[in-house]
Amino acid sequence: MPRQIFVNLPVQDVARTQAFFAALGFEFNPQFSNDTALCMVIADGIHAMLLHTDFFKTFTKKPVADATQSTEVLVCLSCDSREEVDALVKKALAAGGRAPMPVQDHGFMYAHGFEDLDGHQWELVWMSEAPPPASQP
């Protein structure tokens, strides 16, 4: 079986979180989802496990970060186009998220992002297939 990745993030309200990410077009694997956990499918082999904070705490003895107050992780997703970056941010804002940083347009790379309802920061990036311009000395 090929290696997969499951990014685990604590959330306060599983149903609200599911509605938020469904509004962005993400789907969930019902085999690994219930009232305390959601398995959000990002791509083949890439998932976000969105776990109610109480359930999340059963996997660690360390304090759980409050992502609305501190940065615990930056999740970066590639997009197929600038338009997809903009569309996902627009959907996130309409679903109750916020954009903590302005758009970054470097020509060969275009980035923007959003914070979800629990404050997790999701970076979205499109990169040209052409190599970036050479640095000037």
C-alpha atoms as one frame of an Amber mdcrd trajectory, in Angstrom:
protein
   0.000   0.000   0.000   1.394   3.453  -0.860   2.255   5.782   2.016  -0.520
   8.155   3.027  -0.608  11.240   5.210  -3.211  12.070   7.834  -2.858  15.574
   9.299  -4.692  15.658  12.647  -6.216  18.953  13.778  -8.361  19.709  16.840
 -11.769  21.307  16.253 -14.412  22.609  18.651 -17.546  21.622  16.702 -17.383
  18.645  14.333 -20.700  19.333  12.557 -19.862  23.019  12.012 -16.400  22.061
  10.743 -17.907  19.586   8.290 -20.307  22.222   6.955 -17.438  24.705   6.546
 -15.190  22.366   4.542 -18.117  20.926   2.556 -18.849  24.514   1.460 -15.300
  24.600   0.057 -16.004  21.419  -1.931 -14.189  18.856   0.233 -15.608  15.383
   0.790 -15.352  13.112   3.817 -14.633   9.419   4.167 -17.586   8.073   6.190
 -15.582   4.978   7.166 -13.394   7.170   9.415 -15.920   9.851  10.376 -18.392
  10.084  13.246 -19.591  12.625  15.799 -16.052  13.073  17.232 -13.935  12.863
  14.069 -14.033  13.686  10.376 -11.761  12.239   7.730 -11.585  14.978   5.103
 -10.238  13.784   1.766  -7.805  16.319   0.303  -6.391  14.099  -2.476  -5.482
  10.466  -3.020  -3.507   9.500   0.050  -3.815  12.917   1.730  -6.367  13.461
   4.492  -7.110  15.844   7.331  -8.424  14.197  10.471 -10.544  16.889  12.095
 -10.944  15.658  15.658 -13.092  17.125  18.396 -10.660  18.668  20.895 -11.598
  16.200  23.662 -10.916  13.258  21.337  -7.737  14.899  20.005  -6.433  15.127
  23.600  -6.508  11.312  23.904  -3.606  11.125  21.412  -1.168  13.353  23.299
  -0.051  14.205  26.817   0.986  17.720  25.744  -1.302  20.759  25.939  -3.368
  21.325  22.806  -2.700  24.659  21.096  -5.555  27.077  20.567  -5.046  27.950
  16.909  -6.986  31.189  17.347  -4.251  32.378  19.735  -1.048  30.747  18.447
   0.200  29.063  15.309   0.443  25.310  15.634   0.897  24.400  11.976   0.579
  25.895   8.495  -1.129  23.528   6.076  -0.241  24.315   2.465  -2.262  22.928
  -0.449  -1.280  23.255  -4.080  -3.876  24.467  -6.559  -4.147  24.052 -10.334
  -4.538  27.762 -11.060  -4.649  31.257  -9.628  -8.401  31.123 -10.124  -8.657
  28.027  -7.929  -6.683  29.794  -5.172  -9.042  32.783  -5.334 -12.171  30.605
  -5.525 -11.242  28.556  -2.442 -10.466  31.692  -0.415 -13.770  33.228  -1.518
 -15.665  30.083  -0.465 -13.834  29.998   2.881 -14.742  33.628   3.597 -18.382
  33.015   2.634 -18.481  29.999   4.983 -17.220  32.021   7.961 -13.437  31.811
   7.639 -11.103  34.751   7.376  -8.079  35.724   5.285  -5.224  36.563   7.672
  -2.698  37.512   4.976  -2.941  39.410   1.679  -2.492  37.755  -1.716   1.134
  37.187  -2.677   1.807  37.376  -6.416   5.385  36.589  -7.406   4.570  35.968
 -11.055   5.721  32.337 -11.129   3.957  31.707  -7.791   0.600  32.935  -6.526
  -0.508  32.393  -2.937  -3.333  33.256  -0.591  -5.017  31.436   2.234  -7.617
  31.333   4.929  -8.184  30.498   8.558 -10.880  27.935   9.216 -13.445  28.250
  12.012 -10.951  26.970  14.610  -8.128  29.285  13.489  -6.074  26.706  11.560
  -4.233  28.471   8.751  -4.549  26.893   5.288  -2.154  28.255   2.660  -3.126
  27.849  -1.003  -0.482  28.120  -3.696  -0.283  27.893  -7.474   3.143  27.599
  -9.084   4.015  27.919 -12.740   5.629  24.919 -14.373   8.273  27.282 -15.717
  11.281  27.721 -13.448  11.340  30.871 -11.309  13.475  33.759 -12.549  17.130
  33.612 -11.558  18.140  35.726  -8.566  20.095  38.851  -9.335  23.398  39.241
  -7.423
